[in-house]
């Protein structure tokens, strides 16, 4: 890529075991072509349906450990793809299901959850380390204080907590909350909102998703597969959002065309 600019790739909402493998294959090809300076998984790597409050299909047999292992395998692959990048993994609302489950433990189980050794080891960084993600490969960014973690000097990066109807509507709502540019996931939609006022020019992007668009728990959702490429000047005085819209395992980004052929992307 250009020596004058740096690049980031942002994607997420993968939701193992409800991931879309064809979409992930395209995202990995985009990452290989961009060779980003910054790589961000914006959260919800693992669905954690086993410990959610929602109804659960008794026919499903995946364990939480199996899903964590599969998510960790993706992070290890991304680590190998981006040896020189700064890499971040943001906590999403699905990762928060772990802490909610711990906080809701009762009686004798609550005493176990309160042990220092339990709190030391039952957390996402340690679980992923145990699953084989190299130590320090990704900086884990917890939900609390996430918007204040300045991965970029003038850009909020967060998993997201607002969901508005239509592509780009949540981006506008997030901008209205913070009054500055940013990037978020959570809605499973791709969209960009731009605004200019006396404080300058602003933009907020939604990063799409890499999960199944027809999961068993919702019918015909208005979601879009994709990821986000950000090109920015090294002093971050200006930047450009470049959404990559992935349709049926195919996408176009700049001069690159990605399409599904058999079980691989060419």
Secondary structure as the mmCIF struct_conf table of DSSP 4:
data_model
#
loop_
_struct_conf.conf_type_id
_struct_conf.id
_struct_conf.beg_label_comp_id
_struct_conf.beg_label_asym_id
_struct_conf.beg_label_seq_id
_struct_conf.end_label_comp_id
_struct_conf.end_label_asym_id
_struct_conf.end_label_seq_id
BEND BEND1 UNK A 3 UNK A 4
STRN STRN1 UNK A 5 UNK A 11
STRN STRN2 UNK A 16 UNK A 16
TURN_TY1_P TURN_TY1_P1 UNK A 17 UNK A 17
BEND BEND2 UNK A 18 UNK A 18
STRN STRN3 UNK A 19 UNK A 19
HELX_RH_AL_P HELX_RH_AL_P1 UNK A 21 UNK A 34
BEND BEND3 UNK A 37 UNK A 37
STRN STRN4 UNK A 38 UNK A 41
BEND BEND4 UNK A 43 UNK A 43
BEND BEND5 UNK A 45 UNK A 45
STRN STRN5 UNK A 46 UNK A 46
HELX_RH_3T_P HELX_RH_3T_P1 UNK A 49 UNK A 51
BEND BEND6 UNK A 52 UNK A 54
TURN_TY1_P TURN_TY1_P2 UNK A 58 UNK A 59
HELX_RH_AL_P HELX_RH_AL_P2 UNK A 64 UNK A 81
TURN_TY1_P TURN_TY1_P3 UNK A 83 UNK A 84
BEND BEND7 UNK A 85 UNK A 85
STRN STRN6 UNK A 86 UNK A 90
TURN_TY1_P TURN_TY1_P4 UNK A 93 UNK A 95
HELX_RH_AL_P HELX_RH_AL_P3 UNK A 96 UNK A 103
TURN_TY1_P TURN_TY1_P5 UNK A 104 UNK A 104
HELX_RH_AL_P HELX_RH_AL_P4 UNK A 107 UNK A 113
TURN_TY1_P TURN_TY1_P6 UNK A 114 UNK A 114
BEND BEND8 UNK A 115 UNK A 115
HELX_RH_AL_P HELX_RH_AL_P5 UNK A 116 UNK A 121
BEND BEND9 UNK A 122 UNK A 123
HELX_RH_AL_P HELX_RH_AL_P6 UNK A 124 UNK A 130
TURN_TY1_P TURN_TY1_P7 UNK A 131 UNK A 132
HELX_LH_PP_P HELX_LH_PP_P1 UNK A 133 UNK A 134
TURN_TY1_P TURN_TY1_P8 UNK A 135 UNK A 136
BEND BEND10 UNK A 137 UNK A 138
STRN STRN7 UNK A 139 UNK A 141
BEND BEND11 UNK A 143 UNK A 143
TURN_TY1_P TURN_TY1_P9 UNK A 144 UNK A 145
HELX_RH_3T_P HELX_RH_3T_P2 UNK A 146 UNK A 148
BEND BEND12 UNK A 149 UNK A 149
BEND BEND13 UNK A 151 UNK A 151
STRN STRN8 UNK A 152 UNK A 152
TURN_TY1_P TURN_TY1_P10 UNK A 153 UNK A 154
STRN STRN9 UNK A 155 UNK A 155
STRN STRN10 UNK A 156 UNK A 158
BEND BEND14 UNK A 165 UNK A 166
TURN_TY1_P TURN_TY1_P11 UNK A 167 UNK A 168
HELX_RH_AL_P HELX_RH_AL_P7 UNK A 169 UNK A 178
BEND BEND15 UNK A 179 UNK A 180
STRN STRN11 UNK A 182 UNK A 184
BEND BEND16 UNK A 186 UNK A 187
STRN STRN12 UNK A 190 UNK A 197
TURN_TY1_P TURN_TY1_P12 UNK A 198 UNK A 199
STRN STRN13 UNK A 200 UNK A 207
STRN STRN14 UNK A 209 UNK A 209
STRN STRN15 UNK A 211 UNK A 211
TURN_TY1_P TURN_TY1_P13 UNK A 213 UNK A 214
TURN_TY1_P TURN_TY1_P14 UNK A 216 UNK A 217
BEND BEND17 UNK A 218 UNK A 220
STRN STRN16 UNK A 225 UNK A 233
TURN_TY1_P TURN_TY1_P15 UNK A 234 UNK A 235
BEND BEND18 UNK A 237 UNK A 237
STRN STRN17 UNK A 239 UNK A 246
STRN STRN18 UNK A 247 UNK A 247
TURN_TY1_P TURN_TY1_P16 UNK A 248 UNK A 249
STRN STRN19 UNK A 250 UNK A 250
STRN STRN20 UNK A 251 UNK A 253
TURN_TY1_P TURN_TY1_P17 UNK A 254 UNK A 255
STRN STRN21 UNK A 256 UNK A 258
STRN STRN22 UNK A 260 UNK A 261
TURN_TY1_P TURN_TY1_P18 UNK A 262 UNK A 263
STRN STRN23 UNK A 264 UNK A 265
#
